[in-house]
């Protein structure tokens, strides 16, 4: 992973999968039941370490990613966050500058301390049992986290957050500034605890038109990457502006990331021609292809290897593993990638 992120092309690229520790694994489901709620699992350093390691024991991925959630940042800032079973996250909405006063940035490290302890636990376990496996820390990007903060949960239209961003950009900038600073502090603490790579997830980047994308996705990302590089000059940062479409090239040029993760809608040949000469790319197998398995999975793997391997490339999905995915399909993927190398 580190060699690839430094710009080296490998015959067998490193591979890991977004959401590789998750509900498709029976051992994960057992551990989550032991923890109680989802947020309880994220905030239990021992159990978060355990579920992070579970897919490594099965598949030998080249990277472990901290088991956590992008909403630990608003939780650590003092916003009320809950995960309702079968409904997803529920937050107490913040929709104007006055409501921002409820947040407490000064207590972020205190409230997120279990996350940083989990990173330390994972780092120690990797050094003991998986010494060649890199550790990825992560956070949500400000636009995506702001979408949850303002909407109070997931959304299809993003009406509340867009209304604030478009109608009162100066007020919305206060929220983005707060989230930028909090994200830098949160990720910096992960590096201090042992993370070797960072990824920024901007899952809802595709909800914005081009002009707003530049203001609310690219500028905050650049602010975060610049601040992190000042604190930790050698830390590689992967950006994932999901469904960015034609904005992706501008993101690569301006956001200050060392690699970009591709959703399934990005043509690999275009990425090889336009993006790979500039930085490492990661992705972008359709998670449904992994769910289906068999010959469709083999073809998907082979096509990506043919088009992207040999240059700076990290094999991954275009989004997270689906909970219905059979674990044996993931084993088939790992075996085929090793054979190709």
C-alpha positions in Angstrom: 0.0 0.0 0.0 2.7 2.5 1.0 4.8 1.8 -2.1 1.8 2.2 -4.3 0.8 5.5 -2.7 4.3 6.7 -3.2 3.8 6.2 -6.9 5.1 2.7 -7.6 3.3 0.4 -10.0 3.2 -3.2 -9.0 2.4 -6.3 -11.0 0.1 -7.5 -8.2 -1.5 -4.3 -6.8 -2.3 -4.1 -3.1 -6.0 -4.8 -2.3 -8.5 -4.1 0.5 -12.2 -3.6 0.4 -14.3 -0.8 1.7 -16.6 -2.1 4.5 -14.4 -5.3 4.6 -15.3 -5.6 8.3 -19.0 -5.7 8.3 -22.3 -7.6 8.4 -21.5 -10.1 5.6 -19.2 -11.8 8.1 -20.8 -14.1 10.8 -18.0 -13.3 13.3 -18.8 -9.6 12.9 -22.4 -10.1 13.6 -21.5 -12.1 16.7 -19.2 -9.3 17.9 -21.8 -6.6 17.2 -24.4 -8.5 19.2 -21.9 -8.7 22.1 -21.4 -4.9 21.9 -25.0 -4.0 21.8 -25.6 -1.0 19.6 -23.5 0.1 16.6 -22.2 3.2 18.2 -21.3 1.1 21.3 -19.2 -1.1 19.0 -17.4 1.9 17.5 -16.6 3.3 20.9 -15.3 0.0 22.4 -11.6 -0.1 21.6 -11.2 -3.9 22.2 -14.2 -4.9 20.1 -13.5 -2.3 17.4 -10.0 -3.8 17.1 -11.4 -7.3 16.9 -13.8 -6.6 14.0 -11.0 -4.7 12.2 -8.8 -7.8 12.4 -11.5 -10.4 11.4 -11.3 -9.9 7.6 -7.5 -10.0 7.8 -7.6 -13.5 9.4 -9.8 -14.7 6.6 -8.4 -13.0 3.5 -5.0 -11.5 4.2 -5.8 -8.0 2.8 -2.9 -5.6 2.4 -4.6 -3.0 4.6 -6.8 -2.9 7.7 -9.1 0.1 8.0 -10.1 1.3 11.5 -13.6 0.1 12.3 -15.6 3.2 13.1 -18.1 5.5 11.4 -18.0 9.0 9.8 -20.5 10.2 12.4 -18.1 9.8 15.3 -17.0 13.3 14.6 -20.4 15.0 15.1 -20.9 12.7 18.1 -17.5 13.8 19.5 -18.5 17.4 18.9 -21.6 16.9 21.1 -24.3 16.4 18.6 -26.9 13.8 19.6 -26.3 10.8 17.3 -28.1 7.4 17.4 -28.3 4.4 15.1 -31.7 3.0 14.9 -31.8 -0.7 13.8 -33.0 -0.9 10.2 -33.3 2.9 9.9 -29.7 4.2 9.8 -28.3 7.2 11.7 -30.6 9.7 13.4 -29.1 13.0 14.6 -30.6 16.1 16.3 -30.5 18.5 13.3 -28.4 21.7 13.3 -29.8 24.1 10.6 -28.5 27.6 11.4 -25.6 29.4 12.9 -27.3 29.8 16.3 -27.7 26.0 16.6 -23.9 25.6 15.9 -23.3 26.9 19.4 -24.4 23.6 20.8 -21.2 22.0 19.5 -18.1 21.8 21.6 -14.9 21.4 19.4 -12.7 21.7 22.4 -13.9 18.3 23.7 -13.5 16.3 20.5 -10.3 14.4 21.6 -11.8 13.6 24.9 -15.1 12.2 23.5 -13.3 10.4 20.7 -10.6 8.9 22.9 -12.0 5.3 22.5 -11.5 5.6 18.7 -7.8 6.6 19.2 -7.3 3.8 21.6 -8.8 1.4 19.1 -6.2 2.6 16.6 -3.4 1.9 19.1 -4.8 -1.6 19.7 -5.0 -2.3 16.0 -1.5 -1.0 15.4 -0.1 -3.3 18.1 -2.0 -6.3 16.8 -0.8 -5.7 13.3 2.8 -5.4 14.3 2.4 -8.8 16.1 0.4 -10.8 13.7 0.2 -8.9 10.3 3.5 -7.0 10.0 3.1 -6.3 6.3 -0.4 -4.9 6.6 -0.9 -1.2 6.5 -3.4 0.6 8.8 -5.9 3.1 7.3 -7.5 5.7 9.5 -10.4 7.7 8.1 -13.1 10.4 8.5 -16.0 11.7 6.6 -15.4 14.8 4.5 -17.0 18.1 5.6 -19.8 18.2 3.0 -20.9 14.7 3.6 -20.8 15.0 7.4 -22.5 18.4 7.2 -25.3 16.7 5.2 -26.0 14.3 8.1 -25.6 17.1 10.7 -28.1 19.3 8.9 -30.6 16.7 7.5 -30.6 14.7 10.8 -29.9 11.5 8.9 -29.7 10.2 5.4 -31.4 12.1 2.5 -32.4 11.8 -1.1 -32.9 15.5 -2.0 -30.5 17.1 0.6 -33.1 19.9 0.7 -32.2 21.3 4.2 -28.4 21.3 3.8 -28.6 22.8 0.3 -31.1 25.4 1.4 -28.6 26.5 4.1 -25.5 26.3 1.8 -27.2 28.1 -1.1 -29.3 30.6 0.9 -26.8 31.5 3.6 -23.4 30.5 2.4 -21.6 32.6 5.0 -23.5 30.9 7.8 -23.0 27.4 6.3 -19.3 28.2 5.9 -19.2 28.4 9.7 -20.3 24.8 9.9 -17.8 23.7 7.2 -15.0 25.6 9.0 -15.8 23.9 12.2 -15.9 20.4 10.6 -12.6 21.1 8.7 -10.8 21.9 12.0 -12.4 19.0 13.8 -11.5 16.6 11.0 -7.9 17.7 11.0 -7.7 17.2 14.8 -9.5 13.8 14.6 -7.3 12.5 11.8 -4.1 13.8 13.3 -4.9 12.0 16.5 -5.4 8.8 14.5 -1.9 9.3 12.9 -0.4 9.9 16.4 -2.0 6.6 17.5 -0.6 4.6 14.6 -2.5 5.1 11.4 -0.2 5.0 8.4 -2.7 6.1 5.7 -5.8 8.3 5.8 -9.0 8.2 3.7 -11.6 10.9 3.4 -15.0 9.7 2.5 -17.2 12.2 0.7 -20.1 9.9 0.0 -22.6 12.6 -1.0 -20.2 14.7 -3.2 -22.3 13.8 -6.2 -25.3 15.7 -4.9 -23.6 19.1 -5.7 -23.4 21.0 -9.1 -20.0 22.0 -10.3 -19.8 25.5 -8.7 -21.0 24.3 -5.3 -18.7 21.2 -5.6 -15.7 23.4 -5.9 -16.7 25.4 -2.8 -18.0 22.7 -0.5 -16.0 19.6 -1.6 -12.7 20.7 -3.1 -11.8 23.7 -0.9 -12.5 21.9 2.4 -10.6 18.9 1.3 -7.6 21.0 0.3 -7.8 22.8 3.6 -7.7 19.4 5.5 -5.0 17.8 3.4 -2.8 20.9 3.7 -3.2 21.1 7.5 -2.5 17.4 7.8 0.6 17.5 5.6 1.9 20.3 7.8 1.5 18.2 10.9 2.4 14.8 9.3 4.4 15.5 6.1 4.7 11.8 5.1 1.1 10.7 5.6 -0.6 9.6 2.4 -4.2 10.7 2.0 -6.8 9.0 -0.3 -9.8 11.1 -1.3 -13.2 9.5 -2.2 -15.6 12.1 -3.8 -18.3 9.5 -4.7 -20.2 10.1 -7.9 -18.2 13.3 -8.6 -18.5 12.6 -12.4 -16.7 15.2 -14.5 -15.7 17.1 -11.3 -13.3 14.2 -10.5 -10.4 15.5 -12.6 -10.6 18.9 -10.9 -10.7 17.3 -7.5 -7.5 15.3 -8.4 -5.8 18.5 -9.6 -6.8 20.7 -6.7 -7.7 18.8 -3.5 -4.2 17.8 -2.4 -4.8 14.1 -2.1 -2.2 11.4 -2.9 -4.7 9.0 -4.3 -8.3 9.0 -5.4 -10.9 6.2 -4.9 -13.2 5.6 -7.9 -16.9 4.7 -7.7 -18.2 2.2 -10.2 -19.4 4.9 -12.6 -15.8 6.0 -13.4 -14.5 4.3 -16.7 -11.2 2.6 -15.8 -9.7 3.4 -19.2 -10.4 7.1 -18.6 -8.9 6.9 -15.1 -5.8 5.2 -16.6 -5.4 7.9 -19.2 -6.3 11.0 -17.2 -5.8 10.3 -13.5 -3.1 7.6 -13.1 -0.3 9.8 -14.6 -0.9 12.2 -11.7 -1.6 9.9 -8.7 -2.6 6.5 -7.5 -6.1 5.3 -8.2 -8.2 3.0 -6.1 -11.3 1.0 -7.0 -13.7 0.4 -8.6 -15.3 -3.0 -8.8 -19.1 -2.8 -8.5 -20.1 -4.3 -5.1 -22.9 -6.1 -6.9 -20.3 -8.0 -9.0 -18.8 -9.3 -5.8 -22.3 -10.2 -4.5 -23.0 -12.2 -7.8 -19.6 -13.9 -7.8 -18.6 -16.6 -10.3 -17.6 -15.8 -13.8 -19.0 -12.2 -13.5 -16.6 -11.6 -10.6 -13.6 -13.1 -12.4 -14.3 -10.9 -15.5 -14.6 -7.8 -13.3 -11.3 -8.5 -11.6 -9.5 -9.3 -14.8 -10.8 -6.2 -16.6 -9.6 -3.9 -13.8 -6.3 -5.6 -13.6 -5.8 -5.3 -17.4 -6.6 -1.6 -17.5 -5.1 -0.3 -14.2 -2.4 -2.7 -12.9 1.3 -2.1 -13.4 0.8 1.6 -12.6 0.0 3.1 -9.2 -3.2 1.2 -8.4 -5.0 -0.2 -5.3 -7.6 -2.8 -6.0 -10.9 -2.1 -4.2 -14.6 -1.9 -4.7 -16.4 1.2 -5.9 -18.2 1.4 -2.6 -18.7 -0.9 0.4 -19.3 -4.6 0.6 -23.0 -5.4 0.6 -24.2 -7.2 3.7 -25.7 -10.0 1.6 -22.3 -10.9 0.0 -21.2 -14.5 0.6 -17.9 -14.6 2.3 -16.7 -17.2 -0.1 -17.0 -14.6 -3.0 -14.5 -12.4 -1.1 -12.2 -15.4 -0.7 -12.4 -16.0 -4.5 -11.5 -12.4 -5.2 -8.5 -12.6 -2.9 -7.3 -15.9 -4.4 -7.6 -14.6 -8.0 -5.8 -11.3 -7.3 -2.9 -13.3 -5.8 -2.7 -15.6 -8.8 -2.6 -12.6 -11.2 0.3 -11.2 -9.3 
